[in-house]
Amino acid sequence: MSVILKSHINLPTRTRSPAFCEPMVSDPNVPGVHLVFPNPILVYGAPPRHPLAAPAVFGPISRIPTELLATIFGMCSGEARLVASTTTEMELDRLAKRYLLEVSQVCSSWHAIALETPRLWSDLTFDTRLWHASTAPIDTFLSLLETSLLRGRNHRLSIRFAVDVRAAHARQALSLLCEHAQRWESLGCCTFGGNPKEYLNGAIGNLPSLKVLHYRGIWEGIDAFDNAPALSRVTLLGQGKDIALPWAQISTFTYCCGPDATAVVPGSARFLGPTSEFIYALELAEIHTEQEWPAMELNVGTLNIRVSRGDSRAPLDVLRQIFRSWTLPHVLQLSVMPRKETPPVWNEEHFLDLARRSSFRTHLTILHLCVVITDDELLRCLFVLPLLEQLVLSERAPHIFITDRFLRGIAVDPNSPPIVPRLTFLSLTTVRRFSDDAYSDCLRSRSTSRGVSFRTELELSPHAER
């Protein structure tokens, strides 16, 4: 990292890389290439006079279209994520886009493609918390960030970053990003050390291209994203009672709850419309279910609840809280699944109250469940969902509910009104504790019922005994 790339010295100033990286040895068969240092580092001299003298230059690879080569170069980028295992050396490499600098040394053509293709420089990942621990000066990191932003020209940006706003260099990095706010298309923002509101003000009213926002940190009072006409997908994780967003246009809102989950839901999700999807991801060890949650009405069309028990000592009645406090007058699809291994505990009493209060019998058509429930409880819940068309069930031992009793319960009997008469799709992920006869009888009765087409999927659960 202490030697400027000698392979850049004959190129125009605007194409030289300001970063450092280990050189690659070019094809020794190409005339005009000579060693200038014993390590070795190569410099290009005059091109060959005759094509046959340089087969590597005029070979098939030189006929690959520039756009395809740029795509191939982009595939060399590696994983672009913010993870705790990233070292200061890795941080410097990814901010310098070392993989592009390496391919740029192969030949002048590749050099031009690697350094002058804007989309290759428009996907940025960095963590300013690592900069102060590096042997490289802070100014080097800031310069590399600015270089990538400039080389990206007007191409839309996909950015993932982590900053501690107490550090001056982190605030400088945010300032550089805000200068290019009009190019933001996807933004993943992790903030630490306080509220970054004042450092994001440069983006206010300048986000015409932003479509996806992932925000982790304190969002209280942040209004930089309120005027983003293309924003449709938002994920929040952190602390705050409210955040200014163009709620009417949000199609998917994901909230990964923290200690104040009961505050953020009434303040934010209630603004979502009937065409929106709300993904509510809870870690039970992080929230309190003993205190009753306030009543609220959600107008979303799709609700996905993802629950993890976390600490085994945490209360298990979170679904009771949700079913008791929420009203869902427009929901078409309801999904309740575990975030991790252990399914959440179903609460039949409060679900039936929710179904009545929200008039599920008039609009709920899709139900996905992986919960702790009995076969009888499930049948009673399905009885109040006459418009249900798709039922997706997954069980995990020892909590078995896909049984002969359940399959016979949803089978169509010509002598009695059927449960879920409009059901056209049944998906079962099961530990296989039912009989073949019960399953085949259920399918046969459904397939011949009232001329309604019926599809089914059966998958063995990974938790099943083999």
N, C-alpha and C positions, 0 to 999 in steps of 0.2 A: 504493500500500500504506500510505498515511499517513492515510487518511480513513475513519472508521467508516461503514459503510453506512447512509446516512440513510433508506433505504427500510425499515429495520428499527425505526425509533424508535416507531412506533405499535403494534408487536406485543408480545405478552406477553414478559416477560424470558426465560422458558424456551425461546422459539423464536428468539431473536436469535442471529445468528452472531457468534462471537468473532473470526473471521478477517477479513481484508481482501481485497477484490477490486474490480475496475473495475465500475461499475454498468451496467445495461442500460436503454435508454430504453423505457418502456412505450408502449402504443398511445395516441397523442395524442387519439384520438377519445373516450376514456373520460373523462366528467366527473369532477371531483373530484381530478384529477391536476394538479399545478401545479409549476413550477420553483422551487426554493429556492436553487439556485446556477447560475451561467451555464455550468457544465462539460458537460452538465447532470446533476443528480441529482434524482430524482423522489420525491415523498412522496404517499401516498394520503390523500385527505380523505374526505368523506362520500360514500356510494354514490349513484348516480342515483335519482331518484324514479320514473322510468318506464322499463321495459325497452327500449323502442324508442330511447331516448336513448343507449344504450350497446350497440351491436350486437357489439362485440368481447367484452364480458363475457358476453352471453347467446347467442353464436354456437355453431356446432356443436362447436368445440373444447372448450367447457365441458362437453359431454356425454360426453367420453371417460372411461371408468372410471378410478378412481384407481389401481387395480392396473396397468392398461396404461400410464398415464402414468409410474408409478414404474419400470416396465420400460424405457420409452423413455429416461427420465433416466439409468438405469444404463448404457445403451448409449453415453452420451456420455463415459464414463470414460477412454477411450483405452487404450493398452497398459500393462498393469501388470507390468513386469519390472524386475529389477535389472540395469542396463546401465551401462557406463563413461561413456557420453555424457550422462548425466543431470547437469544443472547445478544450482547451489544454488537458482536461481529455480524450476526445474522441480520440485525436491524440495519446496519450500515450497508450490507449487500443488497437488501431488498429496496432500500430507499434509493441507492445508486442504480438499481436495476442491473446488477452485475451480469446477469445472463445475457442481456442485450449488448452490453459492452464487450463480452467475450465473442459473441457471434459477429460483432461489428469488425473484428480484427481479421476475419478470414480473407476478405478482399474488399476493394473499394465499393463494389456493387452492394454487398451485404452491409457494409458500413453505412451506406446511404439509406438502405431500407430500414435498418435497425434504429438509426438515429433520427430519421426524417419521416417515419410513419406515425402520425399523431396518436392513433388508437393504442399503440404499444406503450405510450407514456401516459395513458389516461386512466389507468387502474392503479390506485395508490393505497398502500397500507403502511402505517407507521405508528410507533409508540414513543412519545416524547419522554416518558419516564425512564427510558433506557439511555437517553442521550448523555446525561450527566455522568454516567458510569463508564463511558467509552473513553479510550485514549485519544480518539479523534476530537477536534474542537467542535463546540456546539455550532459554530458558524459553518462547518462542513455539512452538517445535517441540514441546516436551513438552506444552504446553497443547493444541495441535492434536491430538496423538495421544490425549490423555486425552478430549478432546471427541468424537472419533470413537468411541472405546470406549464412552463413555456414551450417545451417540446410537444406537449399535447395540443397546442394551438387552440382551435375552437371546438375540438372534439369533446363530447360530453364525458363527464367524470364519474367514475365509480370509486368511492373513497371509504376506507375504514381506518379510524384512528382512535388512539387513547391519549388523553392529555390530563395532566395535573395543573389546573389553572393557577395554582400558586406560583408556578415557575415562569419566569419571564420568557424563556425560550418557547414554552408551550403557547403562551399568548401570542408570540410572534408567528408561530406556525398557524394558529387560528386566523390571524390577520392575513397571512398569505393565501389561505384557503378562501377567505371571504372575498378577496380580490377577484376570484374566479367563480363566485357563487352562481353566476348565470349559466355555468356549465355543469353544475351538480345534477346528476341524474339518480344516483343511488348513494346515500350517505349513512354510514355506520359510525356512530359517535359515542364514545365512552369517556365520560368526564369524571374527574376526581378532585377533591380538595376545595369544593365550593360550587357556587352557581355560575355557569359560564355565560349568563345572559348578556352582559355588556360586551363580551368578546365575539358574540354572534350577531351583534347589531348590524355589522357591515353587510349581512346577507338579507336584511329586511327589504322586501319588495323587489328582490333581485333573484328569484328562484323560478324562472319560467319552465325549467326542464326537470325539476326534482319530482321523481315518481315514487321512490322508496325511501323510507326513513326508519332507521333502527337507532333508538336513543336510550342510553343507559346513564343515569346520574340524577342530579337534582334538576327538575324541569319547572319548578314553581316560577311563574312570571315570564317564562320564555315565550316570546311572540314572533321569533324569526321565521317560523314555518306557517304562520297564519295565512299569508298570501302566497300560496304555491299552487297555481292553477292546475298542475298535472299530478299533484300528490294523490296517490290512491292506496298505498300500503304503508301502515305505520306499526312499529313494534316499540313498546315502552317497557323499561325495566328500571326501577329506582324509586325516587321519592318525589312526591308532589301531589297536591289536591286537584290540580287542573293544568291543562296545557292548551294553548291557543292553536287550533288546527282548523283547516277547512272541512269540518266534520261531514257536511252534506255530501261531499264527493269521495269520502273514504270508503273503499270497497272491502278492505280487510284490516281490522284493528286487533293487534295482539297485545295483551297485557300480561307480563310475567310478574306476578305480584311480589311485593316486598312487605314490610311491616305495616304499611298503611293502605292495604288493598281495599278496605271498606270505604276509604275516602275517595280514591281515584275512580272507582266504578261509577258512583253517582255523578261525579263531576265531569266525566268524559264520555263514557259509553252511551249515556242517555241521549247524546246528540246524534248517534248513528241512525241511518235510515233503514227502511225495510229491505233494501237490496244489499245491505252490508253484512259482512261476516265478522263476528266477534269471537276471538280465540282467547279464552281466559285460562291462563296457566298458573296453577297454584302449587306452592311448596308448603305443606302443612306445618312444617317446623318453623316457618317464618311468620305465620299469622295466628291470630287468636280467634277461636270459634266459640269460646264460652260466652262472650258478650253478643247479644242479639244484634244482627245487622239491620240497618234501616231499610224500610220498604222502598223499592224503586221499580220503574217501568223501563224496559229496554225494547226498542222498536226494531231490533235487528231481525233479519230473515234467517240467518244461520248462526247458531251458538255452539261453539266447541269448547267444552270444559275439560281441561287436562289437569289431573290431580295427582300429586305425589305425597305419600305419607311422610317422607323425610324421616325425622326423628320418630322412632316407634312409640315414644311416649306422647306424641302429639294427639289431640282429639281427632276422632274419626268421623265426626258428624258434619263435615263441611258441606256435603250435599243437602243436608237438612237446612242449613243456613241459606243456601242459594235458593232451594225450592220454596222455603218459607217467605223469603224477603222479595224475590223478584217476580215480576209479571211480564210475560212474553206474548203480547197480543198479535204479533206478526210472524212468529218463528215458523219456518217451513221445515228446517232441518235441525235436529238436536243430537249432539254427540257428547257422550261422557266416557272418557278413557283415562287410564293412568299415564302419567308422564314417565314413570319408571316401571318397576316390576309389580308392585302390589296394587291391585285395583281399589278404588274408593268404595266405601260402603253405601249401598243404596238406601234411600229412605222412602218407603212406599207411601206412608201417610201424607207426607208433605208433597210428594210428586203428584198424588191424586188431587190435592188441593191446588197445586200449581196448574195442573191440566184443566181443572174446572175454572179457575180464576182467569186463565189465559185463553180459554175456549179452544184447547188443542183439537177437539173433535171436529173443528171447522177448518183447520189449516195445516196441522202437522202431518207431513207426508214421508219424512225420512227419519229413522232413528238408528243411531249407532251406540252400542253399549258394550263396555268391558268393566263390569262392576261386581261387587259382592252382593248377590241377590239369589233368592230361591226360585224354583220353577213356578210355584204358585203365585209368588209376588209378581213375577214377570207377566204371567197370564192376566192377572187382575189389572196391571198397568196397560197392557195392550187392549184390553176390553174398552177403554175410554178413548181409543185412537182409531176410529172407524175409517179415516181417510188414509191411513198408513199404506204406502206403496213399496217402500224399501226398508228392510229390517236386516241390520248387520250386527251379529252377536259374536263375542269372543269370551271364552271362559278360561280360567286358570286354576288348576288344582291347588288346594282342595275345594275350591268354591265352584261346585258343579251345578249348573242349572239347565243345560241342554240335555234333557232326559226324555225317556219315553212319555212321561206325563206331559211334558211341554209339547212335544211333537204331536201327540194325539190331541192336545188342546187347541193347536192352531190348524189342525186338519179340518177340511170342510165336510160337515155332516149334512146330508140332504134333509134330515129331519129336524134340524135346529139352525138358528142364525149363526153364521160363522164369526169368529173373532178376526179382525182385520180383513174384511171381505175384499178390499181392493189390492191386497198384497200381490205384487208382481215379481219381487226379487227377494230372495232369502239367502244370506251369506252366513255360514257357521264356521268359526274357528274353534275347534272342540278337542277335548281330551278323550272323546269317544267312549262315553259311558251309556249310550243308548243302543237299542237293538236295531238290526237291519230291517226287521219287519216294520217297526214304528216309523223309521225314516222313509222307507219306500211307500208305506201307506199314506203318509203325509204328502209326499210329492205327487203321488198318483191322484189323490183327492184334489189337490190344488191345480194340477195340470188339466184336469177334465172339468173344472168348475166354471160354469157360466161362460165358457168361451174366452176367458181371460188368459192371455199368454203369461207363462210363469217360468222364471229362471232361478236357478239355485247354484250356489258354490259351497263346497265342503273342503275344509282344510284341517289337517291335523295340527293341533297346537304344539309349539315347541316345548311346552310344559307337560305334554302327555308322556305316559310310559310307553316305551317302544319294545 
